[in-house]
Amino acid sequence: MEGKTLAQKAADELVRLIREQGSAPGDKLPNEYELSALLGVGRNTVREAVRMLASRNIVDIRQGAGTFVSEKMGIADDPLGFTLIEDRRRLVADLLQVRCIIEPQLAALAAQNATAQDIGELERRCGETEELIAARTDFSDADRAFHVQIARCSHNLVMSNLLPVISAGVTFFAAQTEREFEQTVAAHRKIFEAIRDRRGSDAQQAMQFHLLFNQNRFLDAK
């Protein structure tokens, strides 16, 4: 702690409180007055500390609503430097390879470890994708959220911190290819049902098929 400013020390203490209280992404933090009392510092210091944590993707500041634990869980927006890679097609192909390695096993772990609340959230994400596809509107964000929720269902801390890789894979794939509606609906539903029913092998196979289908379609595209 030596050499740190008062605001930096307050930021460190707030991270400790978030961790010790088991706060989850999306949980609201105490207001400015309460944080000032908890941390033993003035409100200006609290504001500066919160801004520091927001810049590190640990909290989100929502005007008029308050401060919340960030969904990004302290992970940088571009941890692997994808923004600077010029060959976008090569990047998508390589990301699809990584996803084929990681996500089938994540689906199996999700079937094994997901709580009832996790599964309820996964069903909601699956339904959102289906509704957007039925309306023939952009479903990229919902698609990404579905895959991210599977990673969270695994309850593997290391895998959960690989969410940026998974999210980037979905985002870049969506930008580079024409979306496939019917197969996405069928695949997501099959993956969800296998996880819901605790059928780990089926979840793994369904995810593998889904990703290989997308990989082959991408590689076949001109």
Residue, then its C-alpha position, 0 to 999 in steps of 0.5 A: m500500500e506504500g506510495k499509493t494515494l488515498a483514492q488508490k487505497a480506497a479503491d483497493e479496500l472497495v475491491r476487498l469488500i466486493r470480494e469478501q461480500g461475494s458480490a456478483p456481476g450486476d449487484k449494486l454497491p452501497n451509495e456514496y454516503e454509505l461507501s464513505a462511511l465504510l471506507g472511512v474517507g470523504r465523498n470526493t475520495v470515494r468518487e475518485a476510487v469508483r472512477m478508478l475501478a470503472s476504468r478497470n472494468i471492476v464496476d459500472i457507473r450508471q447515471g441516475a441508477g448507481t454503481f454496480v459490479s461490472e459484468k466484465m469482472g475486471i477483465a480488459d476490453d481487449p485482453l489479447g490485442f485483437t484490435l491490432i490484428e489486421d488479418r480479420r479472416r485469419l483471426v476469425a478462423d483461429l478464434l473458431q479453433v479456440r472455441c472448438i477446443i474450449e466450449p464443448q468442455l465448458a458445456a459439459l461442465a455446465a451440465q455438471n455444475a449449473t445451479a437451478q438459477d443458472i439454468g433459468e438464466l440460460e433458458r432466458r438467453c436461449g429464448e431471447t435468441e429465438e425471439l430475435i431470430a423469429a423476427r429476423t433481426d440482429f441477434s448477435d448480442a443475444d447469441r454472445a450472451f447465450h455462450v457467455q452464460i454457458a461459461r458462467c454455468s460451468h462455475n470454473l473460475v479460470m474458464s469464466n475469465l476466458l469470456p472475452v475470448i468467447s465473446a470476441g469469437v462470436t462477435f467477429f464471426a457475426a461480422q464476417t459471415e451471413r447469419e444462419f437462423e434455423q441451425t442456430v435455433a436448433a443448436h442452442r435449444k439442443i445445447f440448453e436442454a442437454i445442460r438442463d437435463r444434466r447430460g454432459s456428454d450430449a451437451q459437449q457433442a451438441m456444442q461441438f457440432h454447433l461450432l464445427f458447423n459454423q467453422n465449416r460454413f466460415l471456411d467455405a465462404k468466399 
